[in-house]
Amino acid sequence: MSGATDNTMRLLDGVIDPVLAPLHALPAGAHVVQLACGTGGLSLALARRRGDLRITAVDLDHEVLDAGRAAAGREGLAVGFRRMDLARLEMGDGTADGVISRMGLFLPGTAPFDVAAREAARILRPGGVLSLATWSDLADSPYTGVGLPLLRRILPEGRVPRLEAMFRARPEELEEHLRAAGLQHVEGRWYEWRAEYPDFDAWWRFGTGIGPLAALFGRLDHDELARARQMMSEDLEQYRTTDGAYRLPARARVVTAQAAGPARNRPGARPYSRRNAPLSANSVE
Ligand SMILES: C[S@@+](CC[C@H](N)C(=O)[O-])C[C@H]1O[C@@H](n2cnc3c(N)ncnc32)[C@H](O)[C@@H]1O
């Protein structure tokens, strides 16, 4: 895994458990589809836990798909990576027993939320389970929650784009899109965790060196960058552990739903419900 991917996963791996928990009752051979999979870390985690499932991970970007295939190959995990637009899935109706996504489905910039919800619902078989985590507020991810306010303190007014406009949808609206697409038992909740970085440099490379913030930090001159680093280190002092690591708080919206209709009558196949889903201690009701 590249250093950049590694540092991204320090944050995103925090939601593996809550997103995968609702799949625990799927029978052997069930088909699970991950939407906007990136390098497929969530699918790989599922494959490690449940080698008896058929897992397909889709994304638009060839590069991340290749990285995912390589990672699966290294571990001998059976995850099929396919290039596909989540707004136009090349999959038949009712062909998935589970649909999962981590900061992909309902992430601003990926696809219109109503279209994405309809596609996810279309490929789910009756009784199938959807489980996802997404950012629904820029302040909830330490990446944007720390980096953006800091840039605003350094750069003149107007030089930092108002990315907040992309996060206009209230959490409840995400759930409404799923209900409108015909899904049932739609439930959303907040999930909180801490992303751990072994030292300041690992955080700095992630928080300033990748994604949309890399371009903004890249525009700072030498002195501004030195100031940014100093301010960042002061801002993060509160999250520093005694061994010099940093544990930053993160919060995401975790949403589960079920396709209308009976669960397939196979051993172990129970419809998903909050009663049979193991709830994490990190759930915020
Ligand atoms: C934040 S990354 C997702 C991280 C990834 N899900 C993970 O868990 O590691 C967003 C991903 O959405 C993908 N994407 C954006 N628009 C898409 C679309 N319309 N269909 C499929 N994938 C899309 C991007 O290529 C990118 O890999």
The ligand as a Tripos MOL2 file, in Angstrom:
@<TRIPOS>MOLECULE
LIG
   27    29     1     0     0
SMALL
NO_CHARGES

@<TRIPOS>ATOM
      1 C1        -13.4770    9.1590   -1.3050 C.3       1 LIG1
      2 S1        -13.2250    8.0080   -2.5850 S.3       1 LIG1
      3 C2        -13.8840    6.5450   -1.8940 C.3       1 LIG1
      4 C3        -13.0500    5.8230   -0.9100 C.3       1 LIG1
      5 C4        -13.3280    4.3560   -0.9670 C.3       1 LIG1
      6 N1        -14.7440    4.0810   -1.0400 N.3       1 LIG1
      7 C5        -12.7290    3.6160    0.2020 C.2       1 LIG1
      8 O1        -13.4920    3.1310    1.0230 O.co2     1 LIG1
      9 O2        -11.5080    3.5140    0.2680 O.co2     1 LIG1
     10 C6        -14.5080    8.3470   -3.7670 C.3       1 LIG1
     11 C7        -14.4660    7.3890   -4.9220 C.3       1 LIG1
     12 O3        -15.6430    7.5900   -5.6960 O.3       1 LIG1
     13 C8        -15.2960    7.3020   -7.0330 C.3       1 LIG1
     14 N2        -16.3840    7.8420   -7.8830 N.ar      1 LIG1
     15 C9        -16.7000    9.1290   -8.0800 C.ar      1 LIG1
     16 N3        -17.7850    9.2170   -8.8700 N.ar      1 LIG1
     17 C10       -18.1720    7.9500   -9.1580 C.ar      1 LIG1
     18 C11       -19.2370    7.3870   -9.9320 C.ar      1 LIG1
     19 N4        -20.1280    8.1680  -10.5440 N.pl3     1 LIG1
     20 N5        -19.3200    6.0460  -10.0250 N.ar      1 LIG1
     21 C12       -18.4090    5.2510   -9.3960 C.ar      1 LIG1
     22 N6        -17.3830    5.7220   -8.6550 N.ar      1 LIG1
     23 C13       -17.2640    7.0630   -8.5410 C.ar      1 LIG1
     24 C14       -13.9490    7.9590   -7.1940 C.3       1 LIG1
     25 O4        -13.2480    7.4390   -8.3030 O.3       1 LIG1
     26 C15       -13.2890    7.6000   -5.8490 C.3       1 LIG1
     27 O5        -12.5480    6.4200   -5.9500 O.3       1 LIG1
@<TRIPOS>BOND
     1     1     2 1
     2     2     3 1
     3     2    10 1
     4     3     4 1
     5     4     5 1
     6     5     6 1
     7     5     7 1
     8     7     8 2
     9     7     9 1
    10    10    11 1
    11    11    12 1
    12    11    26 1
    13    12    13 1
    14    13    14 1
    15    13    24 1
    16    14    15 ar
    17    14    23 ar
    18    15    16 ar
    19    16    17 ar
    20    17    18 ar
    21    17    23 ar
    22    18    19 1
    23    18    20 ar
    24    20    21 ar
    25    21    22 ar
    26    22    23 ar
    27    24    25 1
    28    24    26 1
    29    26    27 1
@<TRIPOS>SUBSTRUCTURE
     1 LIG1         1 GROUP 0 **** ****
